[in-house]
Amino acid sequence: MWAVIDIGSNTIRLVIYLVEDGRPRAMLNKKYPVGLAGYIDETNRIQPEGVQVLLEALTDVGTILKYIQPACVLPFGTAALRNSANGEEIVRLIQERCGLNVEVLTGEEEAVMDYYGARQDGIGESGLLVDVGGGSTELTFFTQQKIVFATSIPLGSLNLYKSYVEKLIPGKKEVQRIKKAVREQLQMVSFPGEDLTAQPIYCVGGTARAALRLMGKKYALGDSNAYTLVQLREFLGAAKEDPRGLVQDVLRTCPDRVHTLIPGLLVFQTIAKYFGTVSFVTSRYGVREGYLMRRIQEKEQQE
């Protein structure tokens, strides 16, 4: 068994995998909704309260691992540790207190791992893969099953909520500010000139999976993992008209994302409009599975 510890901006996840016939299968999946990005102060440091919450979660993870005793433990961190001014200090503290050697991925590395994870679930030969996390959004362009461009922008569902939303659900002006912030970030990147109008956006990550559950309920998608930009626009419009109803739906479906889901969906919508795509396909797998399979591949090459 393999243990993957994903230290993200929204959540920490411990996932125990069996790998059979070259494919990962999750045997245990435990989530800690720590919201690290919410503890980042005006000096771009994770406050002591956030560090304490992080260490408490990882201490609990360590207790679980003592009983399971996996063959290998693979801890990694993403935007919260990557972007915070005291990220390296926190990584050292995790090593001292919890005995975990955390690898902090660059934004490009995270985007690459997203792609290799999604491939385990089956995606098209060409397109754009998007992962809206809590503190960043990764975009990976691929053609004929090869990555041609991977990048990360420093906006995610949690830091957008923290920066632009006053109440639980963003109002009209707040929605416009979020979209404007995302567009400005996209305009700063020299993307490849791929024509994506006939391609779906492949969506990975917690925001994407939560969105699919809500969209599936509203539009009776059944087992389908796809929906359209028109449906997403209608969903966001209905949320604006009936925010209380939306909150109730989210609390029933994914309560820990009640404040971050709409900012995350606005990122997906803005990216789709920016590149002219009209549909979304959600993958079950993402950065954790990609990280696991790449590390297994490296281990096999060394033997």
N, C-alpha and C positions, 0 to 999 in steps of 0.2 A: 504493500500500500504506500501511496505517496500523499503527503500533506502539503497543501498550498495555503499560505497565509497572505491574503491580499489586504494591505493597509491603504484604504482609499480615503477620499475627502469626506464622503458620506458615511461609509460603513467599513468595518473590518470583517472579513469573512475567513473562516477556516473551512476548507473543503478537503475531505479525505477521498482519494480516488483509487480505484482499481483500473489498471490499464490492460485491456484484453483485446487481442488482435489489432494492436496499434491504435485503439480508441479509448479515450478516458471515460470512466463511468463513476459518477459521484455516489459515494456510499454514505457520506455525512456532510451536511451543509449547515453551518452555524453562523448566524449574522449578528454583529454587534453594531447598532446604529449610533456610532459615536459622534458623527458630525464634526470632524476635525476642522474643516474649513470655517466653521462658525466660531472657532476659537482664535482665529488669526486677527491680531490687533493692527493698529495703524502703523506700527513699525515692521509689519510683515512677519511677525513672530507668532508661533503657536503659544498661547498663554499657558501658565502653569496648570490651570484647571484642565485644559485640554490634554496636556501631557499626562496628567494623572489619570484621566479617563482612558487614554490610550494604554497606559501601563497596566491598569486594572483589567482591561479586556485581554491583553496579551498574557497576563498572569493566568487568567481563566483558560485561555487557549493552551498554555503550558500544562495545566492540570489535566486537560483532556488528552493531550498527546502522551502524557506519562502512562495512561491506561491503554491507549491504542497502540503505541510504539510503532509508528510507521517506519518503513525502510529509509525514507528520506524526507526532510522537512525543508520546504522552499518558501521562505518569506520574502515578499517584495513590497515596495511602497510606490505610490504614484504622486499625483499632483500636490497633495497637502505637504508631504515631506520634501518633494522636489522644489516647490516654490517658496517654502518658508525660510526665513533668514536663519533660523535655528534648527533646520532640518538635520544637518550633520551631527549636531549636538544631541538631538533626540535619538538618532540612530545609535550613537555610542551608548546612550543611556539604556536603550532597549537591550543592547548586548550585555551591559553590566547587570541589569535587573532581571532580564528574562532569558538570557543566553541565546538570543536569536540574532543571526547575522543577516540583517535586512539589506537587500539590494534595492536601491532607489533607481527606478527606470527613468530615462529621459522621455520627453514627450514623443519623440520619434520611435524609440524602442517600444513604448506602450502601444502606439499605433500599429507597429509591426506585429506585436504579440496578439493584438485584437484580431488581425487578419488571419494569423495561423490558427487561432482558436476557432474563428468562424468557419474556416475550411473544414474543421472536424465535423461540422453540422451540415455541410453542403451548401455552397453558394455558387453563383454564376461564374463564368470564366473572366468576365470583365465588369468593372463598375466602381462604385465608391462605397466604402465602409465607414460608418460614423459611430463613435462611442461618446455619448454625452455623460460625463461623470459629474462628480460634485464640484470639482475645482478646475476642470479642464475638459476640452472636447478634442478627440483625436479623429483625424481624417486620413484614410488610406485609399489611394487610387491604385487599381490593379488592372492589368490587361493580360489576357491569355494565361491566367493563374500566376502572374508575376507582379510583384509590387513595383510600381513605377514612381510613386511619390507618397511619402508619409510625413505628417506633421501634427502639431498640437497647438491649439489656441488656448490662452489662459482664462477661459470662461466656461463655467459649468453650472449645473442647476442650483447648487447650494450657494456659491459665491454670487451668482446673479440675484438670487433671492435676497441675500444679505445686503447687496448693494442697491437694489432698485425697488424692493417690495416692502411696503409699510405694514400691511395687514397680512392675513393668511393667503389670500388669493390676489394676484396683481390686478389693479384697475386698468382702465383703457390707456391712460398716459404712461403707466408703468410698463404695460405691454409694449408700447411703442418704443420706450427707452431700451428695453431688453433687446428688441429686434434691431434697433439702431446700433447697439453695442456689438452685437454679433456680426452684423454686416461690416462694420468698421474693422473688426478683426480679420474677417475674410478678405477684405480689400487690401490688407497689408501683406498678404501671402501671394506669391507668384505660383499659382496652380498650373499644372499641365493643361494643355488645350484639348482635353478629352471631351467628346460630345456625349453627355450623359442623359440627354432628353428621352431616350428610349430605355434607359436603365432604371431599376429601382435603387433607392438608397438601402443598403444593407445595414441594419441597426443592431448594435450589440450593447450589453451592459444592463445595469439595474433599471435605469430610466426607461430603456427600450422595452424591457420585459414587462414592467409595470404598465406602460402605455398599451402594449398589446392586450393585456388582461382587460383593461378598461374599454378599449376599442372593440375587443371581441364581445364583451357584454352588450355594448350599445348597438353594434351592428350584426350581432349573431354570426360571428365569423366561424364558429365551430372549431375545427382543427386547423384552420388556415392560420398562417403566420404572416399574412400580408394584408395591408389596407392602403387606401389611397390618400393623396394630399387633400382631395375634396372632403373626404371623411374626417381627416384631422382638422381641417378648417371648420367644418360643421361642429365637431366636438368642442373646439375652443370657443366657438361662438355660443354654444349652449352653456358652456361654463361661465361665460360672461353674463349671460342672461339669468342664470340660476346658480350662483356660486355656492349657496347652501347645499343644493342638491349634489353638486360636484364634490364638496367636502364629504358628504355622507357616503358617496360612492367610493371615494378614495379611502376613507376610513375602513370601509368593509373589505377593500381589495388589497391595499398596500399602505397601511396607516402611517408607517414611518416616513412616507414620501408626501404627506399631505401638503407640506409647504413648498416642496421642491419640484413636484411633478409638472406643474404648468410652466415654470421657467424652462425646464428640460424640454418639454414639448415645443415650446417656442423656438428653441435652438434647432430642433429637427425641422420645423416648418421653415425657418429662415434659410437654412442650408439648402433645403429642397428647392425653394424659390430662387435662390442665388444660382444654382446650377441647372435649373429648368427640369428637374425630375418631378414625377407626378405620383410616385408610389413608394411604399416602404415594405421591406421584408425583414422580419426580426429573427435573429439567430439565438439559439439557446446557449451557445458557447461564445466566449470572448477572451479577454486578456488572461484569465486564470488558466484556461485550457491551453492557450497558446504558449504561455510561459512554461507550463508543465511539459508539453510535448517538445519544445525546443530544448529544455534542459535534459530530458530523456535522450534526445537525439545526440546532444553533446557528450553525454555520459557514454553512450554506445560507441561513439567515434573514438573516445579515449581508451576504450578497452581493447 
